[in-house]
Amino acid sequence: MLSLAEGIRAAKASGNKFRPLTADEIAALEKNGNRCEDWSRVLVESAFAPNRIYNSVFSGDVRLPAFYGTLLLPGDVSFPTGIYDSLVHNSIIENALVNKVAMLSNVLVRSSAVVNNVGSLVSSGKIGYMIGSTMNVGNEMGGRSILVFPDITADLVDLQLFHKAEPDVEAAFAEQLKQFREDSAVPFGVVGKGAVVSNTNIVRNSWIGAHARIEGASKIRNSVILSSLEESTHIYDSVILENSNVQAGVKVHTGAEVQGSVLMSRVKIASKAIVKSSVIAPCCHIEEGEVNSSYMGPLTQMHHHSLLIAALWPEGCGNLGYGANVGSNHTGRMPDQEVMPGQGMFFGLGVNVKFPANYRESPFTIIASGVTTLPQRLKFPFSLIRPGDPQLMGVPARLNEIVPGWNYARNAYALDRNVFKYSVRGKGVVPSAFYSLYNPETVRQVFDAYNRLQVSEIRDVYTKEHIDGLGENFMRERVRQEALRIYGEYLERYLLDMVIGFVENDALLATQPPKEIRRLITGDLNKEIARVVPMADTLDELVKRYRLLSKSWFESVSHGLDRDNERGREIFDDYDDAHPVDKNFVEWEKARFEESVKRLNNVLKNI
């Protein structure tokens, strides 16, 4: 941003670059149907020729280049650079195309840009370009404010929301943004190099980045659209974009409305979706639904009519099904409540989530279709929340049933398919460690849940009075026992992977028993897990156990896919013809398993 602002000031200050028009040039311009009250305020480059300016009106201070070459309009129509059938006021135009623009005022149009069939592209006064703007996410009473700027990162949003700095650090950050805003403020809108603004009604006080494509938008106002040749941003088809920051590689289209928000890299907003007062992290997809006063973490999806309001979802990777209403943020008094979903959380069809609610310690949890959840704090990863049993003795009818670990044990296909999708969509933007099922925070939460499932008194049914973290749900004893097994297996796989990694990095460790290798484990959490998880006496047995766990997981993923196919074949005669296998995912899953087998075979060779 700052370098481009300096470029604008340099263009204005470069008196040697431009010269007045000659009498012959003025005559030629007027012969071509152009008009100007004061041609002396129109300056041109030394090699300027008037033969590419027709039927246009000029006013104020205008700077024109020596036009040459052609550019592509939408539809791949080649058109010579120049100014045609337009009104130009107080603007700087480089070697670009300005065609049929009703009003171009206080704008810098960079070289190779196309501005075609636009109602008004104007700016007024000094523009701060959304640097240092204050946003409120979470509860709508303004309790969680953050400072934003066009290329803000998810990490910086997280720091402001969840890791409050010392007052002097916050003040220094605010002052830095204020200075950045002052240094970058210029009395011009910008259409960047190679950008296209076409068939759009209103563009006002906005920064259109290099190689961005704005086609058929309804209105763009007070916004920054960052873009590049490698990560082009597209805004098209009846979009309304106001008071927002849009980063490179974003797509907003088909009647979507974005107000007062930040869209980070590779976000897609489409199909009449509404995003207001929200920060949308990289690689999210939102279609048809509404997001309001929320921070939506990376790789989250809303592909149907659903609502997310006052949500703080930093880890993202979630999904909202059709009709999911994650939006009961007030109790008839004030909209002062919020929700914190966990990473990879799935809200099923028609789910109603009552606020306040904190699921952040329950990553990769599913809320089944049609369930209404009560205000609660849940602390069990990989859970399934399903309707309760009103006939169950001793359990309030309002409680749902929780099955901790169900998603890990029974839904491996869905989990790995999501990881595959994230690896494709987030490539180069979101690191794979972020959405791994074994990221350090998920491991910590699983271990914490495993410990809380240890009870001193066995009961048929448990509630939060008996086990902390169950929220407004009940759990059966047989479910508790199965959850202990599932969580234990998860922790065992995590620990064995760590031990095998030590051996891979130091072949001499292959001669040591696992109990000696275990001493290399660092970190309090990992040491605690090592004390709880049983470990084989020999490295050979340990490797075989890890191979068994890996094979079991691979078979569970394959079984999930086969189960879906078998059920489909029972229902539809032509199922296989109409439902091709996702070969890319199957090959990816197979390659991961084969790599695991190869890795373990290499360790066994060293033994």
C-alpha positions as CSV (number, residue, x, y, z in Angstrom):
1,M,0.0,0.0,0.0
2,L,2.6,2.5,1.0
3,S,4.8,2.1,-2.1
4,L,1.8,2.7,-4.3
5,A,0.8,5.8,-2.4
6,E,4.3,7.1,-2.9
7,G,3.9,6.3,-6.6
8,I,0.9,8.5,-6.8
9,R,2.7,11.4,-5.1
10,A,5.6,11.0,-7.4
11,A,3.3,11.1,-10.4
12,K,1.8,14.4,-9.2
13,A,5.1,15.9,-8.4
14,S,6.9,15.0,-11.6
15,G,6.7,18.3,-13.4
16,N,9.3,17.3,-16.0
17,K,7.3,14.4,-17.2
18,F,4.3,16.4,-18.6
19,R,4.0,19.4,-20.9
20,P,1.1,21.6,-22.0
21,L,-0.8,20.8,-25.1
22,T,0.1,22.5,-28.3
23,A,-2.4,24.5,-30.3
24,D,-2.4,21.8,-33.0
25,E,-3.1,19.1,-30.4
26,I,-6.0,21.1,-29.0
27,A,-7.4,21.6,-32.4
28,A,-7.1,17.9,-33.2
29,L,-8.7,16.9,-29.8
30,E,-11.7,19.3,-30.5
31,K,-12.0,17.9,-34.0
32,N,-12.4,14.4,-32.4
33,G,-15.4,15.7,-30.4
34,N,-13.6,16.4,-27.2
35,R,-14.3,19.4,-25.0
36,C,-12.6,21.3,-22.1
37,E,-13.2,24.6,-20.5
38,D,-9.5,25.1,-19.8
39,W,-7.1,23.0,-21.9
40,S,-4.1,24.6,-20.1
41,R,-4.9,22.3,-17.1
42,V,-4.6,19.2,-19.3
43,L,-0.9,18.2,-19.4
44,V,0.5,15.4,-21.5
45,E,3.6,13.3,-21.9
46,S,6.2,14.4,-24.4
47,A,5.3,11.8,-27.1
48,F,1.5,12.4,-26.7
49,A,-0.7,12.2,-29.8
50,P,-4.4,13.1,-29.8
51,N,-5.6,10.4,-32.2
52,R,-6.8,8.0,-29.4
53,I,-9.1,10.4,-27.5
54,Y,-12.7,10.8,-28.9
55,N,-16.0,12.4,-27.7
56,S,-14.8,13.1,-24.2
57,V,-15.0,15.9,-21.7
58,F,-12.1,17.1,-19.5
59,S,-12.2,19.3,-16.5
60,G,-9.8,20.2,-13.7
61,D,-6.2,19.0,-13.6
62,V,-5.7,16.0,-15.9
63,R,-2.6,14.1,-16.9
64,L,-2.5,12.1,-20.1
65,P,0.1,9.7,-21.5
66,A,1.3,8.8,-25.0
67,F,-1.2,6.1,-25.7
68,Y,-0.1,3.0,-27.6
69,G,-1.0,-0.7,-28.1
70,T,-4.3,-2.5,-27.4
71,L,-5.9,-4.2,-24.4
72,L,-8.5,-6.9,-24.0
73,L,-12.0,-6.0,-22.9
74,P,-14.2,-8.6,-21.2
75,G,-15.2,-11.1,-23.9
76,D,-11.7,-11.1,-25.3
77,V,-12.4,-8.1,-27.5
78,S,-9.2,-6.2,-28.4
79,F,-9.4,-2.4,-28.2
80,P,-6.8,0.3,-28.5
81,T,-5.8,2.2,-25.4
82,G,-7.1,5.7,-25.1
83,I,-10.1,7.7,-23.8
84,Y,-13.5,7.3,-25.5
85,D,-17.0,8.7,-24.7
86,S,-16.0,9.6,-21.2
87,L,-15.9,12.5,-18.7
88,V,-12.6,12.9,-17.0
89,H,-12.0,15.2,-14.0
90,N,-8.8,15.8,-11.9
91,S,-7.3,12.4,-12.9
92,I,-4.1,10.8,-13.9
93,I,-4.3,8.3,-16.7
94,E,-1.4,6.1,-17.8
95,N,-1.4,4.0,-20.9
96,A,-4.8,2.5,-20.2
97,L,-8.3,2.3,-21.7
98,V,-11.1,4.5,-20.5
99,N,-14.3,3.9,-22.5
100,K,-17.8,5.0,-21.8
101,V,-17.3,6.2,-18.3
102,A,-20.0,8.7,-17.2
103,M,-17.7,10.2,-14.5
104,L,-14.1,9.6,-13.8
105,S,-13.0,11.9,-11.0
106,N,-9.9,12.0,-8.8
107,V,-8.6,8.7,-9.9
108,L,-5.2,7.3,-11.0
109,V,-5.7,4.8,-13.7
110,R,-2.5,2.8,-14.0
111,S,-1.0,1.3,-17.2
112,S,-2.7,-1.6,-18.9
113,A,-5.9,-1.0,-16.9
114,V,-9.3,-1.2,-18.5
115,V,-12.2,1.0,-17.3
116,N,-15.2,0.3,-19.5
117,N,-18.9,1.1,-19.4
118,V,-18.8,2.5,-15.8
119,G,-21.4,4.8,-14.3
120,S,-19.1,6.7,-11.9
121,L,-15.6,6.0,-10.7
122,V,-14.8,8.8,-8.3
123,S,-13.0,9.8,-5.1
124,S,-13.3,12.7,-2.8
125,G,-10.9,14.0,-0.2
126,K,-8.0,12.1,1.3
127,I,-8.6,8.4,1.6
128,G,-7.2,6.3,4.4
129,Y,-8.0,3.1,2.7
130,M,-9.3,1.3,5.7
131,I,-6.0,1.4,7.5
132,G,-6.4,1.3,11.3
133,S,-10.2,0.9,11.2
134,T,-11.9,-0.5,14.3
135,M,-14.1,-3.6,14.0
136,N,-16.2,-5.4,16.6
137,V,-16.6,-9.1,16.3
138,G,-18.3,-11.6,18.7
139,N,-21.0,-10.1,20.8
140,E,-22.7,-7.1,19.1
141,M,-22.3,-4.8,22.1
142,G,-18.8,-4.0,21.0
143,G,-16.9,-5.9,23.7
144,R,-14.3,-7.4,21.4
145,S,-12.7,-4.7,19.1
146,I,-9.8,-5.2,16.8
147,L,-7.8,-2.8,14.5
148,V,-7.6,-3.9,10.9
149,F,-5.8,-2.9,7.8
150,P,-5.9,-4.3,4.2
151,D,-3.3,-7.0,4.5
152,I,-3.9,-8.1,8.1
153,T,-3.2,-11.7,8.9
154,A,-5.2,-14.3,10.8
155,D,-2.4,-14.5,13.4
156,L,-2.7,-10.8,14.1
157,V,-6.5,-11.0,14.5
158,D,-6.0,-13.9,16.9
159,L,-3.5,-11.9,19.0
160,Q,-5.9,-9.0,19.3
161,L,-8.9,-11.2,20.2
162,F,-7.4,-13.8,22.5
163,H,-4.0,-12.6,23.7
164,K,-4.5,-9.0,24.9
165,A,-1.2,-7.1,24.9
166,E,0.0,-4.7,27.5
167,P,-1.6,-1.2,27.2
168,D,1.7,0.3,26.0
169,V,2.0,-2.3,23.3
170,E,-1.6,-1.8,22.1
171,A,-1.0,2.0,22.1
172,A,2.2,1.5,20.0
173,F,0.3,-0.7,17.5
174,A,-2.5,1.9,17.2
175,E,0.1,4.7,16.7
176,Q,1.9,2.6,14.1
177,L,-1.3,2.1,12.1
178,K,-2.2,5.8,12.5
179,Q,1.2,6.8,11.0
180,F,0.8,4.2,8.2
181,R,-2.7,5.7,7.5
182,E,-1.3,9.2,7.3
183,D,1.6,8.2,5.1
184,S,-0.7,6.4,2.7
185,A,-3.6,8.8,2.6
186,V,-3.9,10.4,-0.9
187,P,-6.8,12.3,-2.6
188,F,-7.1,9.7,-5.3
189,G,-8.8,6.4,-6.0
190,V,-6.7,3.9,-7.8
191,V,-7.2,1.4,-10.6
192,G,-4.1,-0.7,-10.6
193,K,-2.0,-2.0,-13.4
194,G,-3.7,-4.5,-15.6
195,A,-7.0,-4.2,-13.6
196,V,-10.4,-4.3,-15.3
197,V,-13.4,-2.4,-14.1
198,S,-16.3,-3.0,-16.5
199,N,-20.1,-2.8,-16.6
200,T,-20.2,-1.5,-13.1
201,N,-22.5,1.2,-11.7
202,I,-20.6,2.9,-8.8
203,V,-17.0,2.8,-7.6
204,R,-16.3,5.3,-5.0
205,N,-13.2,6.1,-2.7
206,S,-11.7,2.7,-3.5
207,W,-8.4,1.1,-4.3
208,I,-8.6,-1.5,-7.1
209,G,-5.4,-3.6,-7.0
210,A,-3.3,-4.7,-9.9
211,H,-4.9,-7.3,-12.2
212,A,-8.2,-7.3,-10.3
213,R,-11.3,-7.9,-12.3
214,I,-14.5,-5.9,-11.4
215,E,-17.3,-6.9,-13.8
216,G,-21.0,-6.2,-13.5
217,A,-20.8,-5.1,-9.8
218,S,-23.6,-3.0,-8.4
219,K,-21.6,-0.9,-6.0
220,I,-18.1,-0.7,-4.6
221,R,-17.6,2.0,-2.0
222,N,-14.8,2.9,0.5
223,S,-13.1,-0.4,-0.1
224,V,-9.6,-1.8,-0.8
225,I,-9.3,-4.7,-3.3
226,L,-5.8,-6.1,-3.2
227,S,-4.8,-8.3,-6.1
228,S,-1.8,-9.5,-8.1
229,L,-1.0,-11.2,-11.4
230,E,-0.5,-14.5,-9.5
231,E,-3.5,-14.1,-7.2
232,S,-6.1,-12.1,-9.1
233,T,-9.2,-10.9,-7.2
234,H,-12.6,-11.1,-9.0
235,I,-15.7,-9.1,-8.0
236,Y,-18.6,-9.6,-10.4
237,D,-22.3,-10.0,-11.1
238,S,-24.4,-7.6,-8.9
239,V,-22.1,-7.5,-5.9
240,I,-22.3,-4.8,-3.3
241,L,-19.0,-4.2,-1.5
242,E,-18.8,-1.4,1.0
243,N,-16.3,-0.3,3.8
244,S,-14.3,-3.5,3.4
245,N,-10.8,-4.9,2.9
246,V,-10.4,-7.6,0.3
247,Q,-7.2,-9.5,-0.1
248,A,-5.6,-11.1,-3.1
249,G,-7.2,-14.1,-4.7
250,V,-10.7,-13.4,-3.4
251,K,-13.8,-14.1,-5.4
252,V,-17.1,-12.3,-4.7
253,H,-19.9,-12.8,-7.1
254,T,-23.6,-13.5,-7.9
255,G,-25.4,-11.0,-5.8
256,A,-23.3,-11.3,-2.7
257,E,-23.2,-8.4,-0.2
258,V,-20.1,-7.5,1.9
259,Q,-20.3,-4.7,4.4
260,G,-17.7,-3.5,6.9
261,S,-15.7,-6.7,6.7
262,V,-12.3,-8.2,6.0
263,L,-12.0,-11.0,3.4
264,M,-8.6,-12.6,3.6
265,S,-6.8,-14.4,0.7
266,R,-8.7,-16.9,-1.5
267,V,-12.0,-16.3,0.2
268,K,-15.1,-17.0,-1.9
269,I,-18.4,-15.2,-1.2
270,A,-21.2,-16.0,-3.7
271,S,-24.9,-16.7,-4.4
272,K,-26.5,-13.8,-2.5
273,A,-24.5,-14.5,0.6
274,I,-24.3,-11.7,3.2
275,V,-21.2,-10.8,5.2
276,K,-21.4,-7.9,7.6
277,S,-19.0,-6.7,10.3
278,S,-16.9,-9.9,10.1
279,V,-13.4,-11.1,9.5
280,I,-13.2,-14.1,7.1
281,A,-9.9,-15.9,7.3
282,P,-8.2,-17.5,4.2
283,C,-9.8,-20.0,2.0
284,C,-13.3,-19.8,3.4
285,H,-16.3,-20.4,1.2
286,I,-19.7,-18.7,1.9
287,E,-22.7,-19.2,-0.4
288,E,-26.3,-18.2,0.3
289,G,-25.8,-17.9,4.0
290,E,-25.3,-14.9,6.3
291,V,-22.3,-14.1,8.5
292,N,-22.6,-11.2,10.9
293,S,-20.2,-9.9,13.7
294,S,-18.1,-13.0,13.4
295,Y,-14.5,-14.1,13.0
296,M,-14.6,-17.2,10.7
297,G,-11.4,-19.2,10.8
298,P,-9.6,-20.6,7.7
299,L,-11.2,-23.2,5.4
300,T,-14.7,-22.9,6.9
301,Q,-17.6,-23.6,4.5
302,M,-21.3,-22.4,4.3
303,H,-22.7,-23.7,1.0
304,H,-26.4,-23.3,1.9
305,H,-28.9,-21.0,3.6
306,S,-27.6,-20.8,7.2
307,L,-26.7,-18.2,9.8
308,L,-23.6,-17.5,11.7
309,I,-23.7,-14.6,14.0
310,A,-21.5,-13.3,16.9
311,A,-19.1,-16.3,16.4
312,L,-15.5,-16.5,17.3
313,W,-14.1,-19.4,15.3
314,P,-10.3,-18.9,15.0
315,E,-9.4,-22.5,14.2
316,G,-12.1,-22.7,11.5
317,C,-12.1,-25.8,9.2
318,G,-15.8,-26.2,10.0
319,N,-19.0,-26.5,8.0
320,L,-22.6,-25.3,8.4
321,G,-25.4,-27.4,6.9
322,Y,-28.6,-26.1,5.4
323,G,-30.8,-24.3,7.9
324,A,-28.2,-24.3,10.7
325,N,-29.0,-21.4,12.9
326,V,-25.9,-20.5,14.9
327,G,-27.3,-17.2,15.9
328,S,-29.3,-17.0,19.1
329,N,-27.1,-14.3,20.5
330,H,-29.6,-12.5,22.8
331,T,-32.3,-13.5,25.2
332,G,-34.9,-10.8,24.2
333,R,-32.9,-8.1,25.9
334,M,-29.5,-7.3,24.3
335,P,-27.4,-9.0,21.6
336,D,-24.6,-9.4,24.1
337,Q,-23.9,-13.2,23.8
338,E,-21.6,-15.1,21.5
339,V,-20.5,-18.6,20.4
340,M,-17.0,-20.2,20.1
341,P,-17.1,-23.2,17.8
342,G,-14.3,-25.7,17.8
343,Q,-12.0,-26.5,14.9
344,G,-13.5,-28.7,12.3
345,M,-16.9,-28.5,13.9
346,F,-19.9,-29.5,11.8
347,F,-23.4,-28.0,12.4
348,G,-26.0,-30.3,10.8
349,L,-29.2,-29.6,8.9
350,G,-31.6,-27.4,10.9
351,V,-29.4,-27.2,14.0
352,N,-30.3,-24.4,16.5
353,V,-27.5,-23.3,18.8
354,K,-28.4,-21.2,21.8
355,F,-26.0,-18.7,23.2
356,P,-23.7,-18.3,25.1
357,A,-21.9,-21.4,23.9
358,N,-18.2,-22.5,24.0
359,Y,-17.2,-25.5,21.9
360,R,-13.6,-24.5,21.4
361,E,-12.3,-27.4,23.5
362,S,-14.4,-29.8,21.4
363,P,-12.7,-29.8,18.0
364,F,-14.0,-32.0,15.2
365,T,-17.4,-32.4,16.9
366,I,-20.7,-32.9,15.0
367,I,-24.1,-31.6,16.1
368,A,-26.6,-33.9,14.4
369,S,-29.5,-32.7,12.2
370,G,-32.4,-31.0,13.9
371,V,-30.8,-30.8,17.3
372,T,-31.3,-27.7,19.5
373,T,-28.4,-27.1,21.9
374,L,-28.6,-25.2,25.2
375,P,-26.1,-22.6,26.5
376,Q,-23.1,-24.6,27.5
377,R,-19.3,-25.2,27.6
378,L,-18.3,-28.5,26.0
379,K,-14.9,-30.1,26.4
380,F,-14.9,-33.4,24.5
381,P,-13.2,-33.6,21.1
382,F,-14.5,-35.7,18.2
383,S,-17.9,-35.9,19.8
384,L,-21.4,-36.5,18.3
385,I,-24.2,-34.5,19.9
386,R,-27.6,-36.2,19.1
387,P,-31.1,-35.9,20.4
388,G,-31.6,-37.1,24.0
389,D,-34.1,-39.6,25.4
390,P,-37.0,-38.0,27.3
391,Q,-37.9,-41.4,28.8
392,L,-34.5,-41.9,30.4
393,M,-34.9,-42.0,34.1
394,G,-33.0,-39.5,36.2
395,V,-32.0,-37.3,33.2
396,P,-33.7,-34.0,32.4
397,A,-35.7,-34.2,29.2
398,R,-33.9,-31.0,27.9
399,L,-30.5,-32.7,27.7
400,N,-29.0,-34.0,24.4
401,E,-26.8,-37.1,24.3
402,I,-23.1,-36.9,23.8
403,V,-20.9,-39.6,22.3
404,P,-17.3,-38.5,22.9
405,G,-14.8,-39.7,20.3
406,W,-17.5,-40.9,17.9
407,N,-16.2,-38.8,15.0
408,Y,-12.7,-40.3,15.3
409,A,-13.9,-43.9,15.6
410,R,-16.8,-43.9,13.3
411,N,-16.3,-41.2,10.7
412,A,-12.6,-41.5,9.6
413,Y,-13.6,-41.2,5.9
414,A,-15.2,-37.8,6.5
415,L,-12.3,-36.5,8.6
416,D,-9.6,-37.5,6.1
417,R,-11.6,-36.3,3.1
418,N,-11.8,-32.9,4.8
419,V,-8.0,-32.9,5.4
420,F,-7.6,-33.7,1.7
421,K,-9.8,-30.8,0.7
422,Y,-8.0,-28.5,3.0
423,S,-4.6,-29.6,1.5
424,V,-5.9,-28.6,-2.0
425,R,-7.7,-25.4,-1.1
426,G,-5.2,-24.1,1.4
427,K,-2.1,-25.0,-0.5
428,G,0.5,-22.2,-0.1
429,V,-1.7,-20.3,2.3
430,V,-2.8,-22.5,5.2
431,P,0.0,-24.9,6.5
432,S,-1.0,-28.6,6.8
433,A,-0.1,-28.5,10.5
434,F,-2.9,-26.1,11.2
435,Y,-5.7,-28.6,10.2
436,S,-3.9,-31.8,11.2
437,L,-6.0,-34.1,13.4
438,Y,-2.9,-34.3,15.6
439,N,-2.1,-30.6,16.0
440,P,-0.7,-29.9,19.5
441,E,-3.9,-28.1,20.7
442,T,-6.2,-31.0,19.7
443,V,-3.8,-33.5,21.4
444,R,-3.9,-31.5,24.6
445,Q,-7.7,-31.3,24.5
446,V,-8.0,-35.1,23.9
447,F,-5.6,-35.8,26.7
448,D,-7.6,-33.5,29.0
449,A,-10.9,-35.2,28.0
450,Y,-9.3,-38.7,28.6
451,N,-8.4,-37.7,32.1
452,R,-11.8,-36.3,32.9
453,L,-13.4,-39.5,31.8
454,Q,-11.7,-41.4,34.7
455,V,-14.4,-41.6,37.4
456,S,-14.4,-42.8,41.0
457,E,-18.0,-43.9,40.9
458,I,-19.5,-45.9,38.1
459,R,-23.0,-44.8,37.0
460,D,-25.4,-45.8,34.2
461,V,-25.6,-42.2,33.1
462,Y,-23.5,-39.1,33.6
463,T,-24.2,-35.4,33.4
464,K,-22.0,-32.3,34.0
465,E,-22.5,-32.8,37.8
466,H,-20.5,-36.0,37.5
467,I,-18.0,-35.3,34.8
468,D,-16.8,-31.8,34.0
469,G,-17.2,-30.6,30.4
470,L,-20.3,-32.6,29.4
471,G,-22.2,-29.3,29.0
472,E,-26.0,-29.6,28.7
473,N,-25.8,-33.3,27.6
474,F,-25.8,-36.7,29.2
475,M,-23.5,-39.7,28.6
476,R,-24.1,-43.4,29.1
477,E,-21.5,-45.6,30.9
478,R,-20.9,-47.9,27.8
479,V,-20.2,-44.7,25.8
480,R,-17.7,-43.5,28.5
481,Q,-15.9,-46.8,28.3
482,E,-15.7,-46.7,24.5
483,A,-14.6,-43.1,24.6
484,L,-11.7,-44.0,26.9
485,R,-10.6,-46.6,24.3
486,I,-10.9,-44.2,21.4
487,Y,-9.1,-41.4,23.1
488,G,-6.4,-43.8,24.3
489,E,-5.9,-45.1,20.8
490,Y,-5.6,-41.5,19.5
491,L,-3.0,-40.7,22.1
492,E,-1.1,-43.9,21.4
493,R,-0.9,-43.2,17.7
494,Y,0.4,-39.7,18.4
495,L,3.0,-40.9,20.9
496,L,4.3,-43.8,18.7
497,D,4.6,-41.4,15.7
498,M,6.8,-39.2,17.9
499,V,9.0,-42.1,19.0
500,I,9.4,-43.4,15.5
501,G,10.4,-39.9,14.4
502,F,13.3,-40.0,16.9
503,V,14.6,-43.2,15.4
504,E,14.3,-41.9,11.9
505,N,16.5,-38.9,12.9
506,D,19.1,-41.0,14.7
507,A,19.6,-44.5,13.4
508,L,21.7,-45.4,16.5
509,L,18.4,-45.3,18.6
510,A,17.2,-48.4,16.7
511,T,19.3,-50.4,19.1
512,Q,17.6,-48.9,22.2
513,P,14.4,-50.2,23.9
514,P,11.4,-47.8,23.7
515,K,11.6,-47.0,27.4
516,E,15.0,-45.4,26.7
517,I,13.9,-43.6,23.6
518,R,11.0,-42.2,25.6
519,R,13.4,-40.2,27.7
520,L,14.0,-38.0,24.6
521,I,10.4,-36.7,24.8
522,T,10.2,-33.1,25.7
523,G,7.3,-30.9,26.9
524,D,5.2,-31.4,29.9
525,L,2.1,-32.5,28.0
526,N,4.1,-35.1,25.9
527,K,5.7,-36.4,29.0
528,E,2.3,-36.8,30.8
529,I,0.9,-38.6,27.7
530,A,4.0,-41.0,27.7
531,R,3.2,-41.9,31.4
532,V,-0.3,-42.8,30.6
533,V,0.0,-44.6,27.2
534,P,1.3,-48.1,27.3
535,M,4.4,-48.8,25.2
536,A,5.8,-52.1,23.8
537,D,9.0,-53.5,25.4
538,T,10.9,-53.7,22.1
539,L,11.1,-51.3,19.1
540,D,10.1,-54.1,16.8
541,E,6.8,-54.6,18.7
542,L,6.3,-50.8,18.8
543,V,6.7,-50.5,15.0
544,K,4.3,-53.3,14.4
545,R,1.8,-51.8,16.8
546,Y,2.0,-48.4,14.9
547,R,1.6,-50.2,11.6
548,L,-1.5,-51.9,13.0
549,L,-3.0,-48.6,14.0
550,S,-2.2,-47.0,10.6
551,K,-3.7,-50.0,8.8
552,S,-6.8,-49.9,11.0
553,W,-7.3,-46.2,10.2
554,F,-6.8,-46.7,6.4
555,E,-9.3,-49.5,6.5
556,S,-11.8,-47.4,8.5
557,V,-11.5,-44.7,5.8
558,S,-12.0,-47.2,3.0
559,H,-14.9,-48.8,4.9
560,G,-16.6,-45.5,5.2
561,L,-16.4,-44.9,1.5
562,D,-17.5,-48.5,0.7
563,R,-20.4,-48.2,3.1
564,D,-21.7,-45.0,1.3
565,N,-21.4,-46.8,-2.1
566,E,-23.2,-49.9,-0.9
567,R,-26.1,-48.0,0.5
568,G,-26.4,-46.0,-2.7
569,R,-26.4,-49.1,-4.8
570,E,-29.3,-50.5,-2.7
571,I,-31.3,-47.4,-3.4
572,F,-30.4,-46.4,-7.0
573,D,-30.0,-48.9,-9.9
574,D,-27.6,-46.6,-11.7
575,Y,-25.7,-45.4,-8.7
576,D,-22.2,-46.2,-10.0
577,D,-22.9,-44.5,-13.3
578,A,-24.1,-41.3,-11.6
579,H,-21.7,-41.2,-8.7
580,P,-18.1,-41.5,-9.9
581,V,-15.5,-42.2,-7.2
582,D,-13.4,-39.3,-6.1
583,K,-10.2,-40.7,-7.6
584,N,-8.0,-37.8,-6.4
585,F,-9.0,-38.4,-2.8
586,V,-8.6,-42.2,-3.1
587,E,-5.2,-41.9,-4.6
588,W,-4.1,-39.3,-2.0
589,E,-5.3,-41.6,0.9
590,K,-3.6,-44.6,-0.6
591,A,-0.4,-42.7,-1.1
592,R,-0.4,-41.5,2.5
593,F,-0.8,-45.1,3.8
594,E,1.9,-46.4,1.4
595,E,4.2,-43.7,2.6
596,S,3.5,-44.7,6.2
597,V,4.3,-48.4,5.4
598,K,7.5,-47.4,3.6
599,R,8.5,-45.3,6.6
600,L,8.0,-48.1,9.1
601,N,9.7,-50.6,6.9
602,N,12.8,-48.4,6.8
603,V,12.8,-48.3,10.6
604,L,12.5,-52.1,10.8
605,K,15.5,-52.4,8.5
606,N,17.6,-50.3,10.9
607,I,16.5,-52.6,13.7
